[in-house]
Amino acid sequence: MTGTYARKNFRKRLTMSNGCVTPDGRLSDRALMLLKLLKERGKLTDTDIAELTQRPLFQVRSSLRELTNAGFLKQDGNYYLLTEKAEEAILQT
């Protein structure tokens, strides 16, 4: 019974979790927080962001990947930087 409950609960969490960027290009609160952190601190690594936000590294990496693919971030080695698109999105909030 416990295994079944755990699987159902895990699936529920998966379906309830929101991505960083909606299909129409809007940013989630989590994404905006991450972009604002990068604006404030400058370039950061995924590990830096995980430590500063106290989020698991796998979640941070997922968010960074999504934001990079959507054009809000770019990578410079191990560091993540804001793009002009991200700067504009921050100004609109």
Buried (B, 14 or more C-beta within 10 A) or exposed (E): EEEEEEEEEEEEEEEEEEBBBEEEEEBBEBBBBBBBBBEEEEBBBBEBBBEBBEBEEEBBBBBBEBBBEBEBBBEEEEBBEBBEBBEEBBEEE
